[in-house]
């Protein structure tokens, strides 16, 4: 059976995979080696030095390409390292149009690291795809999209922006971390690059830090492979193994994340002490119809504000939680809660944060796969 005919659940387990050539191991072994024996200079079996390539990392990269319907995958030491490689495609004087509602670490990388090298970043509200066209000019080389956005859960029309990118002959990259390929596949909608913090849902168990890029274009892939090797922020063999193992259960985990997320979003929305809930599954969400068209579900990420929008109440709430763990990150099997203004988005100036809705009272939940009744009871006791 051709891999192209496999459905998603089968791809997570079999996509890009084959038994190990040495002994037929079903799960790719951890090749914990830095170098490889050669019979003559250049005479090796495809691997010379593990920064350039490692069999365990190759297995992960092949899996990444398969589940995102791409042809080339690259595994990095972190999601930020993957983003770093994308921006290194650019030159001084180039410009990037980015959504204004994005992960604080992305903002920090763009503004505090790359801007001083002469790359300009323009942040715009991308909820109306056509509204970003005025920000594109002859120096624009990349459009950076995050959808759903972190932490406001805004939805951006990938297909519409991909058409805009092609019209202006610029690259389009999509951070697909929140949705995962279980819910949306940006390459199929016209994006050029898909990026993941594989630390999150792909790994799925809060035990690894890794990043990923997936593309279809061979020339673009070769540029990114060169940057990956030259810069060296690669995913190690043990981390590659852990992410690959996580991917094999992505479909069953995401199904439960979505079920629990829907139940908790509806519970919070009906609570008299909750002011506002941000979740793309609501029909009242500004871009619900776009989410419905480009996603197969709405995920397990939710943000909300309590009545009165009090910073003190938000802090008390997250401190009272017992099953939800107050911690950075997201996408693990366990439920996590965060306070974006002081945690994930602290690197964004307060004035800029509040323009996009990241107020001091905002709370973000990463809904795990526990029994949903226990999660709701935990929220109830923390609210009351």
N, C-alpha and C positions, 0 to 999 in steps of 0.2 A: 504494500500500500504506500502511495506517495505521501510524503510528509505534508505536502500542500493540501491534501484532502483531510488531514486530521483536524478535528474540532479542538477548541481551546483546552478543555480539560485533559485531553490526550497529549496536547503539545506541552503542557507543563511537566509531564512525566517523560515523554519520549522525544520532544522536539529538539533536533540537533544532536541527539544523544545516540551512542552506540557502545556496546560492551568494550571494555578496555582491551587493547590489542595484546598486552602482555599475557594476562591470565584469564581474560573474559569476565573481569569484575563488572557486575551490573551497575554499581555506583562508581563513578570515576574516583580513582584513588587520589589521595592527597600527595602530590609530588613535591615533597618538602626538600627541594634542592635548588641551589642557586645556579648550577652549571651542569653541562652535559658532555660526556666523552665524545671525542671526534676521532675518526679513523685516519683522517688526513685533514689539513686545514680546510675548513668548510664542509668536511664530510661528516654530517650528522643526520639525525632522523627528523629534522624540522625544528629542532630546539637547540639553541646554542647557549643562551643566557636568560635567566628567568625574568629579568626586567623586560626583555623583548617579547618573550612568550613562555608560557608554562602550560603543560597539558591540562592541569586542573582548571586554570583560568580559561583556557580555550574551550573546555566543556561548558563552563558558565557562559562565555560569550556566545557560543552557538545556541545555547538555550535562550538567552536574552533576545537574539535575533529572531528566533522562532516564535516566541510568544508575542512579540510586537509586530509580527509580519514584516520584518526587515530582512536584510541579507547580510549585514555586518553588525556585530556587537562588540563593545569595548567595556571592560570592567576596570574600575578605578578604586583608589583607596577610600574615597568618600564621594558623596554627591557633589560637594563643593569642588573636588578635584575634577570631576566630570565637567562641571560648568567652566572651570578654569581652562580646560582644553578647548572648549567651544570658543571662548573669547580669544584664545590664542590663534584662532584662524584669522583674526583681524589685524589691521595695521594702525599706527598713529594717524589720527584724523578721521578714522571711520566712526560711524555712529550706530548706536543700538537703540531701538524703540522697545521699551519694556512695559509690561503692565505695572501700574503703580501700586497694586495690592499684591505683594509677593513676600516670600520668606525673608526674614531679616538677614540671614546669612548670605543670601543672594545679593541683597541690597548692599551689604557691607563689602562683598567681593567686587561688585561693580564700582561703587563710589570710592572706597578707601584703598583699593589695590590697583584696578585697571585705569581709573580715570586719570591718575597722575602720569600714565604713559601715553596720554593723548587720545584715548578713546572716550567719546562722549556718550552718555546715557540719558535718554529722554524718557521720562515716566509718564504714561498716560492711562486714563480709564479706558479699558478695552471692552467694557460690557456692550457698547455699540461698536461693532467692528469697523464700520465706515468712518466713525469719528476719529480713527487713528491716522487716516490717510494724510491729513495736513502735517503730521509730525514726520512724514517720510520725505527725504530729499535725496539729492545725488550722492551724498556721503553715507547714507544709510546702507548698512550691509547685513543687518540681522534684526529680526523681530523675535523678542523673547516673550513667550506666553506661559502662564501657569494657570491651569484650570482643572478642578476647582482651585480657587486661590486660597492662600494661607495667610490669615485665619478667617477671612470674611466669607468664604465659600461662594464667591462670585463665579459665574460661569461665562466663559469666553467662547465664541463661535469659531472653532478651529478651521472648519472648511472655508468660511468667509474670509478669515485672515490669511489662510493659505493662498486663496485666489488673489488677494491683494499683494501678497509677497511675490507671487509669480508675475503679476502685472508689472511690478517695480524691479523685478529681477534681484530680489534679496532673499537670503536664507531665512527660514522660520524654524525655531526650536521650541519644543513644548516640554515643560516639566510635567511629567505624567505621574508623579509620585503619589498624589492623593487618590487618583482614580485607579491606577494600575491597568495593565492591558486586559484584565478581567472585565473592566467596565468601559474602557475606550482605547482605541488604537489610532493615535494621531497620524501615523504614516499613511494609513488608509484614507485619511481625510485631507491629505495633501501636505502635511508637515515634512520638513527635510530631516530633522533631527529630533529624536525622543530622548529625554534625559530622565533618570531616576536617582533619587537617593535610595539605593537598594537596602540601606539600613532599616528602612521602614517596612512596607508591606511585603516586598519581595523576599527579604530575609525572614521577617515576620515573627521573630522570637526575641528581639531586643538583646541579641548576643553577638552582633557583628556590625561593623561600620564599613560601608562600601557604596560605590556609585556606578552608574551605567550610562552608556550612550548607545543608541541604535540608529542606523541609517539604511537607506536602500541604494544610494548612489555610490558606485565603486570609487570614483575620483575623490569624493568627499570622505569616504572611509579611509582611503590611503593617506589623506592629509591628517586625519584624526589619529590614525595608527602611528604616524610619524611623530606627532606631538606627544602621544601617550608614551612612546619609547624614549623620546628626547627629554621630556620633562620628568618621567619616572614615577609618577604618582599612581602606580599600578596596584591592583588588588592582589594580595598575597594568596598562596595556595590554600591555606586553612580557611581564610575568609571566603575565598571562591567556593570552596566545598560547602560552607555553611549557607551561603546564599543559594547555591544550586539545590541544596536539600530543602530550603525554604520554598523555593519556586514549585517544587513537586506537590506541595499542599496548598498553593496559592488559591486555587479555585474553591476548595472547600472552606478555607478560612474566610475568603471574601464573601461568600454566600452568607455566612453567619455574621460577619461585620455589618453587612447591609441590612439583614433582618433586625439585628439589635439596634443599629443606628436609626432605623425607621421608627421602632418602638419608642426609643428614648427621645427622639426629636418630637414626636407627637405628644409624649408625656410632658415634656418641658413647655411646649406651646400651649398646652391646656392648663398649666399651673398659674394660679393667680399671682404668685410672687415673681414670675418671670416676665420681663419687659419685652424681650425680642429674642427670637431663635433664628439662626442662620443655617439653613440646610437646603440644598437644591431640590430635594424631593417635594417640597411644598408647592402647590399650584400658585401660591402667592409670591413665590420667589421671582424676582425680575426676569430671569432668563430660564425659567423652568422648562419652557418648550424647547429651548436649545439643548438643555441638559437631557431632556427626554429623547431628542433626536440623535445625539452623539454619544450617549452613555446607555449602558444596559441596566444600570442601577445607580443609586445615589451615594453609596459609600457609608463609612462609619465615622466620618469627621463632622463635628457639630460645634458651633460657637454660639454663645448666648450672653445676655446681659440681664441681671436681676433688676427688679423694680427699684427705681430710685437711682440706678446707675452709680452705686456707691463703691469706691475703691476698697473701703474698709470691709464692706459686706462681701465683696468678691474674694478678698484674702481670707476672711473667716470661713467662707464656703469651701475653698480648696483645702484649707487646713483641717476641716471637719471630715472630709471624705475618708472612708475606710477601705473600700474595695478599689475604687479609682485611686491610682497612685499619683501623687504630685511629682511630676518629673518632666524633663525635656523629652523630645522625640515623640513618635507616634507609630501606629501601624503594627504594633506587636499583638500577640494573642491576649495580653493583659490590657485592661482599660487604664488609660492615663488621663490626667487633667493637667492643664497648664494655664498660666496667666501670661498671655502674650506680651503685654506691655513691659513686664519686668523679666521675661524669660526669652522666648524665641525671637521677639521683635525689639528687644532693648537697644539694639544697635541702630535702629531708625529713630531720628529725632522726634520728640514728643509731638511737635507741631505737625510733622509729616505723617506720623502714625494716625493722629486723630482726624486728619483730612480723609483718610480712607476707612475710618470707622473703628480703628484699633484704640478704643478708649480704655482708660485705666480700669474700668469695671468689666471688661470683656473676659470671658472664660472660654477656653477651648477644650473640647473633649475628643479623645481618640477612643472610640467605643470598641472594646475587645470582644472576645467570643465566649465570655462567661454566661451563666444563666441570666437572662435579661431581667427576671424578677428581682434577683439580688442586686443588679446594677440600679434598677429603679428605686429599690428600697434605700440604697446608699445615697442616691441623690435626694430622696425625700427627707432623710434625716439631716442631711447637710443644709438643705433649704430651710427646713423648719427649725 
